[in-house]
Amino acid sequence: MIYRSAPPRLDPPGTAARRAALRLLTAVLGQGQPLDAALPAALAGVDHPADRALARNLASGVLRWLIDLDALIDGATPRPLPPDARARTALRIGLAGHLLLATPAHAVIATTLALVEGGPRRLTHAVLSRLLREGAALPATPTLPEPYARRWRLAWGGDAVAAAAAALGREPPLDLTLRDAGATADWATRLGGVSLAPGHVRLMRPGAIPDLPGFADGAWWVQDIAAGLPARLLGAARGTTVLDLCAAPGGKTLQLAAAGAAVTAVDVSDARLDRLRANLVRTRLAATVVAADALAWAPDGRFDAILLDAPCSATGVFRRHPDVLHLKGGRDLAPLLELQATLLDRAVGWLAPGGRLVFATCSLERAEGEDQLAAALDRHPDLRLDPVAAGELPPGFAASDGAVRVLPGTLAEAGGVDGFFIARLVKTSAVG
């Protein structure tokens, strides 16, 4: 009698992308890695571009709707699965595929079970089958993690919280900053987008970025319109010397260089500066790029203008990076606040008398914006706030008490923007 081993069981189509999504979510939720940092390792061996895109979309969808997906799962299990259980993560991915990407039920079950690998397959099958059979659905907007919902409601009110939840549930559009602001109308037409400000084009369904018109020629770079405000408000004229502190990935350096300023771009991460170097080559713009820790580095002279987009909690970019809401909810802001204050103090010392300093954070926390500004003005009698006038801002943005606070809900009808705080300061004397 001849015995033949059974052929190996083949994974259902789409399993490779879902395994990669599981690795991504494990890295973010289990190991505290930012989603973008986890991508290279998680996508290793996933060669097809469609599979790589699907893995990222599934992981991003789970992170956007995590609380609501978990509520569905917990409502269908006799005992809640541990938060870090592989079966829970597999169920999150399966439900996200069905509810967000319209994956058919049979494919959802097959690929979800393939992820469990020795875990509670029967339980997983029962939970998923019940949810699919009963027509499980997500709410109209995601539920924000409670620490953020509570803090933002106190700081900005219920409307801002509702706007944040709505923004979290949508993939944001793609914003481009143009090298030549004078060609805005032409590029909006060529790219099939809309312009919300001179030098800006917004695309709602962009496709592959390198395939877009103008990429190879360096006519533009990717940058949220709110992230472009600090460089706009610095107002660096042609020939002025400008320091861009914490410059990577470099969008603001490119803006300043395109305006004709002599820019020195400093960042502690040489790897992140590689993107800036590549974009300088692609756009045929010039800047001096320095990989150094601004806490130890010092320039040879003073600058006419300085832009400090300081390291922060990054809560303002949650719509592009939903992982920040799950990585940093319980983080003590004290070390970041100390770093921001130290960088501000050093920047003031490097600013020429009469020079401008723009301080910005992509944060929705008052401590990293309004409070940090007030403390800096108290520490430095040689600084004064240079109020931003309404006419300096694109339509839809507003100044408050001389500074700019960009909240959820800004330009919501046009696709929204990232959250920011921006203040412009002037050094009035040589003191400090």
N, C-alpha and C positions, 0 to 999 in steps of 0.2 A: 504494500500500500504506500502510495506517495502522498506525503503531506505538503501542502503548499501554504505558505504564510499568506495571511490576508494582505492585500495591497494597502499601502499607507493611506490614511484618510486625508483627502485634500481639503484645504481650507475653502470655505465658500468665497466667491468673488467679493472683493472689498475688505477682506479680513486684514490684509497687510496695512491698509490705511488706519483701520480701527486699532490694531496693535500699536501703531505709532502714536495714535491719539491717547491710548492708555499710558504709554511711556511719558508722553507730555504731561498728562494730568498728574501722574505719580511724581514727576519732577517738581511740578508747581505746588501741588497740595501736600505732598508728603515730604519733599526735601527743601521747599522754600525757594526754588529757582524761578527767576522770571521766565515767562513763556519763551521770549525770543532767545534767551540764553540756552534754554533747553532744546531748541529746535535741531541743532546740528546732530547731537547724539541720538535724539529720539527718531529722527528721520533717516539715520544711517541705514543703508540697505533698501530704502524705499526709493526706487529710481524713477518711477513714472510721475511726471509733473502733476497729473490729475490726482494721483494717490497722495502726493505730498500736500497738495492744496486741500484735499478732503480731510486729511489728518488734522491740519491746522484749524480748519473750519469747525470740525467736530469739537476739538479741545476748546476753542474760543467760545463756541455755543454753550458748552457745558459750563464754562466759567461765567458767562453772562447770566445763565438761568440756574445756577447751582442750587440756590435755596429752594426754588420751586420744583426742580427735578427731584431733589431729596424729599420734599414734602409728598410728591406722588409716590415715590418708592416706599417711604415709611408708612404711607397709608395703605399699602398693599402687602405688607409683611406682618406676620404675627409678632415678631420681635425685631426691633430695628437692627439693621446690619451695622457693624462698626464703621465709623467714618472713613477709615483707611482700608476697608475690606475691598479686595479686588473685585468681588461680585458687585459691590455698590458702584464702583467706577465703571464696570462693564455695563451695568444697567443705565447709568447716566449717559454713556455714549450711545447705547441703543435707543433710548428715548429721545435724545437730542437729534439723532439721525431721522427718526420718524416724525417728530413734532416740528422740527425746524427745517429739515431738508427733504421731507416727504419720502423717505425711504420706505418701500413697501414692507408690510408687517412680516411676511415670510423671510425677507432678507434681514430684517432687524433681529428676529429670533435666531436665525442661523449664525449670523456674525457675532451676536452677543454671547451665545453659548460657546463659540470658538475662543472667546477671550477668557473664559472662566478657568479652563485648564486645571482640572482636578479639584476645583472648588465646588460649591454647592450648586451643581448644574440643575438639579430638579427644582430647588428653590428659585433659582434665577429664571428658569423656564416658566414656573408657575406665576411668579410676580409679573414678568413681562407679558405673558399671555393674558393675565387678568386685566392689566392696564390697557392693553391693546383692545381687548374685547369690550371693555367698559367705556372706551372712547376717551381715555385720559387726555386732558388738554392743559396747556399753560395759561396763566392769566394774561391780560392784555399787555402788561409791562412786567419786567422782572422785579423781584423783591430785592431791595438793596440790603446788604449786610447791616445788621442793626447798629454797630458802632458808627458807621457813616451816616445812616439815615438820622440817627438821633443828633449827632454833632452838626450836620448840615441843616437840620430843621431849626436848631437853636441859633445857628449863625446866619442863615439865609432865608429861612421860612419854608413853609410847606410847598409853595409853588416850585421852588428850586429843587426840592427833593423829588417832586413828581416829574419835573423835567429831566432830572438825572436818571430816574428809573426808565423813562421813555428813551433817553439817549443810549442807555446800556443795552436796550433790546434791539438796537439797530446797528448794522455795520456802517461805519461812517464813510462819507465820500472821500475822494482823493483830492487834496489841494496841491497845487503847483505854484511855485514862485518863479517868475520869469526873469531871465537875465536882463532883458530889455523891456522895461515897463511901457515904453512907447509903442510896443507891438502887441499890447494886450488884446485889442479887438481882433487882430489877425489870428493870434494863437487861440483865442476862444473859439473862433470859427473853425480853424484847422483841427482842433482837438475835439470839437463837438461838445464843449463845456460852456459854463457861464462864468463871468467875472464878477466878483464881489468887491473888488478894489483894483486900482491900477497896479499892474504887475502880478496879478493873481488870476488863476483859472481853476475852477472846480469841476471835477468829473464825477458823475454819479455811478457809472459802471465802467471803470477804466480799462479792464483787461490787464494783460501783462505789461508792466511798466516799460521794460526795455523795447517793446514793440511800438510804443506810442510815437507819433511824429515829434521830432525835436529832441528826443532823448539822446540819440547818437551825436547830434550836433551841439549838445550842451546848452540848449535854449532855455532849460528850466530844471528845477530840482523839486523833490517832494518836500512839502512843509505846510503844516496846518496854518490857516490864515491867522489864528490867534498867536501861534508861535512866531509869526513874522512881525508882530506888532513891536516888540522891544527894539529891533533894529530900525524899524520905521521911525519910532519915536526918538531914537538917539540922534537922528538927523545928521549923520556924519557927512561932511562935505568932502568934495574931491580934494585930495592932498592932505587931509587931516590924519593924524596918527591915532589909531584906535586899537585898544586891547579888548579882545573877546576872551573872557575868562570862562573856563569850563565849556569850551567851544564845541566839543564833539556832540552830535555827529556832523555839525558844521553848517547848517542852513543859514544861521545868522552871519557867520563869517562870509559866506557867499553873497548875502545881501549887501554887506558892508563893502566887500571888494567890488561888487558890481556898481556901487555908488561912487567908486573911485578913491576910497580911503586906503591908506597904507595900514593894513591890518596885521596884527600879531595875534595868532590864535593859540591859546594855551589849554591843554587838557592833561589830566593825569594818566589817561588811558591811551597808550600808543596804538593799541589795536583798534579802538574806536576812531582814532584820528585817521586811520587808513581810509575810511569812507570819505572823510573830508579831502584827503589828498587825491583820491580818485575823482571826486567831483570837481576839484580845482582843475585837474587835467581835462576832464570832459567839458567843462564850461569855459575853459581857456581864461580863467581868472587867476589872480595872484594873491598870495598871502604868505606870511612867515608862520610856519607851523612848528610849535614847540611842545614836545611831550615832556611834561614836568608837573610836579605837585605844586600848586600855587601857594601852599603853605610854606614851602621851602624856597621856591623860585623867586627871583626878583629881577625886574628889568633894569636896563642901563640908564634909562631916563624916565621922564613923565610923559603921559599921554594926553592928547586933546580930549579924548572921550574914551569911556570904558563901558563895556556891556558885561554885566554879571548875571547870567542865567544860572542861578545857584542850584547845587544839588538839593533835592527836596523829596517829599513823600510821593510826588508824581500822581497825587490823587486826581489832578485835573485832566489826566489823559486816560481815564478809565474806559472811555468809549472805544479807544483804539487798543488799549491794553487792559482788558478786564481782570487780568491776573492781579493787578495792584490792589484790588479790593479784597483779595484773599491772602495776599502776602503780607500786607502791612497794617491790617486792621488793629492789631494790638501793639504796634510798634511804639516805643517811647520816642517822642520827637526830640527830646532834649539833645542828643548828640548832633542831629541835623541842625537844630537851631543854633547850637554853639558854632558849628562849622560855617553856617551862613553868616553869622555875625563876624567871625574871624576873617572870612573872605571879604566882607564889606569893609572892614577896617583896613585891611591891606590894600584894597582897591582905592580907598580914599587917599592913602599915602602915595599912590602912584599917579594920581590925577593932577594935572596942571591947574593952577589957579584959573578960575573961569571955565574950567572944563565941565563936561556933562558926564554923569554916571547914571546908567539905567540898571536898576535892580529888578529882577523878575524871577518868579517861581511858577512852575506848572502845577500849582497846588490849590486846593479849595479850602485850605486851613488858614484861619486868621493868623495863627501864630507864625506862619511862614510868609505872611504878607503884611497886613496892616500893622500887626504888633512888631514885626521885625523892622519895619520902616520907622515907626515911632521911636523905638529903642536906638536906632542908628542916628536919628536926628538929635536925640538927647546926648549921645556920646560925642557927637561931632558938631561943635558950634560953628564950624566953618562950612557946614552943609546947609542948604535950604532946598525945600521941595520946589521943583519947577513944574507948576501945574500943567497938566495935559488939557488942551482945549478941545472942545467937541469937534471942531473942524479938522483936527489932525487925525481923526479916527475914521475908518470905513463905516458906512451906514450900518446901523444895528449895534454898534459898540458905544459905550458911554463911559465918561470919566466920573469919578465920585471922590469928592474931597481932594481933587487934584491928581489922584492916581487912577489906575484902570483895574477894575475887578471884573473879570469875565466869568460869569456863572453859567451853570446848566440852563438851557432855555434860550441862550443867545443865538440868534439866527436859526432857531429850531425849524422854521418853515423851509429854510434853504439847506437843511442837512446838519445844522449844529456846528459847534466849534469846541475845541479843547478849553478847559478851565485854566485861567492864568491870573496872576497878580503882577502888575507892572507899575513902577514908580520911577520918575525921572528927577534926578538931583543935580544941583550945581554947586561946585566948590567956590566959595566966595573969597577965599584968601589963601595964603601960602601956609597957614597954620595946619597942623595935623599930619 
